[in-house]
Amino acid sequence: MRKFGLIGYPLGHSFSAEYFASKFDRENIVGCEYLLYPIETIDNLPKLLDSDNELIGLNVTIPYKREVLKYVDMVHESAREIGAVNVLRIVREGNKRMVIGYNSDIAGVEGSLKPYLDRQIKNALILGTGGASRAVAFTLKKFGIDFRLVSREGGENRLKYEQLTGDIIRGADLIVNTTPLGMYPEVDTKPPLDYDHLNSGHILFDVVYNPEVTAFLGEGEKRGCATIPGITMFRLQAEQAWNYWNGPYTL
């Protein structure tokens, strides 16, 4: 049996097990299993890897996309550049084990945004500064889109939510929520900005995929914004993860 899975905490919001079970059935992939591993600390990862020699691939979700780096032996160039990993390939040879880290969020963000690039996106706001935020920033740089980071605390080169004036919000062609706000079961939560400054010229993109229409995207829909649900990114990054697990080693 070839085993794959997801680590993070908590994992009640995740669709990953259902997605891969459906993929295995749909594509007649046999001898594979995908499980959820809700570990309360990333320091439990080595114990998990030691416990099952059939485990050869893991997805990594919040809050461990950056913390997991201390347990990775080799890191793909793009994941190293953004400082976040959400895919682990476990290579086992005899008693030896090597863990390779990748970032499939990049493919998910890129594929989600490409259909909207003809709208001449020039400026963006990235809400949140975690691992997903880094993948979004990496991709926006690639597309030549200027962006500003927003967080509760603010800091160097980032704004606080209270600093988001009407002019700043109206001037952002794209607003991306990379925080967990709105994720099941806290479906009524959303980033604290003045949504009345949104209009049909805005694009709202949420990396949260459960529920498909988050409170953040719902506010955009009310005001005629184009919206990109996180489920699009989820599917794209899941397929990229499968490629990383099953293709040749790439670094």
C-alpha positions in Angstrom: 0.0 0.0 0.0 1.2 3.5 -0.9 0.0 5.9 1.7 -0.5 9.7 1.5 -2.1 12.1 3.9 -2.5 15.6 5.4 -0.9 17.0 8.5 -2.1 20.1 10.3 -4.3 21.1 13.3 -7.2 21.0 13.4 -8.3 19.2 10.2 -12.1 19.3 10.5 -12.4 21.7 7.6 -10.4 19.6 5.1 -11.7 18.0 1.9 -8.4 16.4 1.1 -9.3 12.8 2.0 -12.5 13.0 0.0 -10.8 14.6 -3.0 -8.1 11.9 -3.2 -10.5 9.0 -2.6 -12.5 10.3 -5.5 -9.4 10.7 -7.6 -8.3 7.1 -6.9 -11.7 5.8 -7.8 -12.2 8.0 -10.9 -8.7 7.3 -12.3 -8.6 3.6 -11.3 -5.6 4.2 -9.1 -5.1 1.1 -7.0 -3.0 0.4 -4.0 -3.2 3.9 -2.6 -4.7 5.4 0.5 -5.0 9.0 1.8 -5.5 9.7 5.5 -5.8 12.7 7.8 -3.1 13.1 10.5 -4.1 15.9 12.9 -0.9 16.4 14.9 -1.0 19.0 17.7 2.6 20.0 17.2 4.9 19.8 14.2 7.5 18.1 16.5 5.3 15.0 16.2 6.1 14.7 12.5 9.3 12.4 12.9 7.3 10.0 15.1 4.6 9.9 12.4 7.1 9.2 9.7 8.8 6.5 11.8 5.4 4.8 12.5 4.6 3.8 8.9 7.1 2.9 6.2 4.2 2.9 3.6 3.7 6.6 4.1 5.4 8.3 1.1 3.6 11.7 0.7 2.1 14.3 2.9 0.3 17.6 2.4 0.9 20.3 5.0 -1.7 22.8 6.1 -2.1 25.5 8.7 -0.3 26.1 11.0 2.8 24.2 9.9 3.7 25.4 6.4 6.8 27.3 7.7 7.5 25.2 10.9 7.8 22.0 8.9 11.0 23.3 7.2 13.1 22.1 10.1 12.2 18.5 9.3 12.9 18.7 5.6 16.1 17.4 4.2 15.9 19.0 0.7 13.7 21.9 -0.4 12.5 22.7 -3.9 13.9 26.0 -5.2 10.5 27.9 -5.3 9.5 26.6 -1.8 12.9 27.7 -0.5 12.4 31.2 -2.0 9.1 31.8 -0.3 10.0 30.0 2.9 6.9 27.7 3.1 6.3 24.1 2.3 2.9 22.3 1.9 4.0 19.1 0.2 6.4 16.5 1.5 7.7 13.6 -0.5 9.2 10.9 1.7 11.8 8.8 -0.1 12.7 5.5 1.7 15.7 3.3 0.9 16.3 0.6 3.4 16.7 2.2 6.8 17.3 5.6 5.3 14.7 8.3 4.8 14.8 11.6 3.0 12.1 14.2 3.1 11.8 16.6 0.2 9.7 19.8 0.5 7.7 21.5 -2.2 5.1 24.2 -2.5 2.0 23.3 -4.6 0.2 26.5 -3.5 2.1 28.3 -6.2 0.5 26.3 -8.9 -2.9 26.7 -7.3 -2.6 30.5 -7.1 -1.2 30.8 -10.6 -3.9 28.7 -12.1 -6.6 30.5 -10.2 -5.5 33.9 -11.4 -4.6 33.3 -15.0 -8.2 33.5 -16.3 -8.3 37.1 -14.9 -5.1 38.5 -16.1 -6.8 40.0 -19.2 -8.4 42.5 -16.7 -5.0 44.2 -16.4 -4.5 43.7 -12.6 -2.0 46.3 -11.5 -2.4 46.5 -7.7 -3.3 44.0 -5.0 -3.8 43.6 -1.3 -2.8 40.4 0.4 -4.6 39.9 3.6 -2.5 37.8 6.0 1.2 37.0 6.2 1.4 33.2 6.7 2.5 30.4 4.3 -0.3 30.9 1.8 0.4 34.6 1.7 4.0 33.9 0.7 2.8 31.7 -2.2 0.4 34.5 -3.4 3.2 37.2 -3.1 5.6 34.9 -5.1 3.0 34.5 -7.9 2.0 38.2 -8.0 5.7 39.1 -8.4 5.9 36.6 -11.3 2.9 38.3 -13.0 4.3 41.8 -12.4 1.5 42.8 -10.0 2.3 45.3 -7.3 0.9 44.3 -3.9 0.8 45.4 -0.2 0.5 43.0 2.7 -2.1 43.6 5.4 -2.1 42.1 8.9 -3.6 42.7 12.3 -0.3 43.8 13.8 1.2 45.7 10.8 4.9 46.0 10.7 7.7 46.7 8.2 6.3 46.8 4.6 2.8 45.9 5.8 -0.4 47.7 6.7 -2.7 47.2 9.6 -6.4 46.7 8.8 -7.1 50.1 10.4 -4.9 51.7 7.8 -7.0 50.5 4.9 -8.5 53.8 3.7 -11.2 54.0 1.1 -8.7 55.1 -1.4 -6.4 52.1 -0.8 -9.3 49.6 -1.1 -10.7 51.3 -4.2 -7.3 51.3 -5.8 -6.7 47.6 -5.3 -7.8 45.6 -8.4 -7.3 42.4 -6.5 -7.8 41.5 -2.8 -6.7 38.1 -1.6 -7.7 36.6 1.7 -4.9 34.2 2.9 -6.1 34.1 6.5 -8.3 31.3 8.0 -11.1 33.8 8.6 -14.4 32.3 7.2 -13.2 28.7 7.3 -15.6 26.1 8.6 -16.8 26.0 11.3 -16.3 29.8 11.8 -18.1 30.6 8.6 -19.4 34.0 9.7 -16.0 35.5 10.2 -14.2 37.6 7.6 -11.3 40.0 7.3 -12.1 43.4 9.0 -12.2 45.9 6.1 -14.8 48.3 4.9 -16.5 46.3 2.1 -18.6 49.3 1.0 -15.6 50.5 -0.9 -15.8 47.5 -3.2 -17.3 47.6 -6.7 -17.6 45.7 -9.9 -14.0 46.5 -10.8 -12.6 44.4 -7.9 -11.6 40.8 -7.9 -11.8 39.0 -4.6 -9.8 35.7 -4.2 -10.1 33.6 -1.1 -7.7 30.7 -0.4 -10.3 29.3 2.1 -12.3 26.6 0.3 -14.7 25.3 2.9 -17.3 26.8 2.5 -17.0 27.5 -1.2 -18.5 30.9 -0.9 -17.0 32.4 2.2 -18.3 35.5 4.0 -15.5 37.5 2.4 -16.5 36.4 -1.1 -20.2 36.9 -0.2 -19.5 40.6 0.5 -17.9 40.9 -2.8 -20.7 39.2 -4.7 -23.2 41.7 -3.1 -21.2 44.5 -4.7 -20.7 43.0 -8.1 -17.1 41.9 -7.7 -15.6 39.0 -9.6 -14.8 36.3 -7.1 -12.4 33.4 -7.1 -13.3 30.6 -4.7 -10.6 28.7 -2.8 -11.9 25.4 -4.1 -10.3 26.2 -7.5 -6.9 26.6 -5.9 -7.5 23.6 -3.7 -8.0 21.3 -6.8 -5.0 22.7 -8.7 -2.6 22.4 -5.8 -3.8 18.9 -5.0 -3.0 17.8 -8.5 0.4 19.4 -8.3 1.0 17.6 -5.1 0.2 14.3 -6.8 2.7 15.2 -9.5 5.4 15.9 -6.9 4.8 12.6 -5.2 4.9 10.5 -8.3 7.2 12.3 -10.8 10.9 12.4 -10.9 12.7 14.3 -8.1 13.0 18.0 -8.9 14.9 20.6 -6.9 
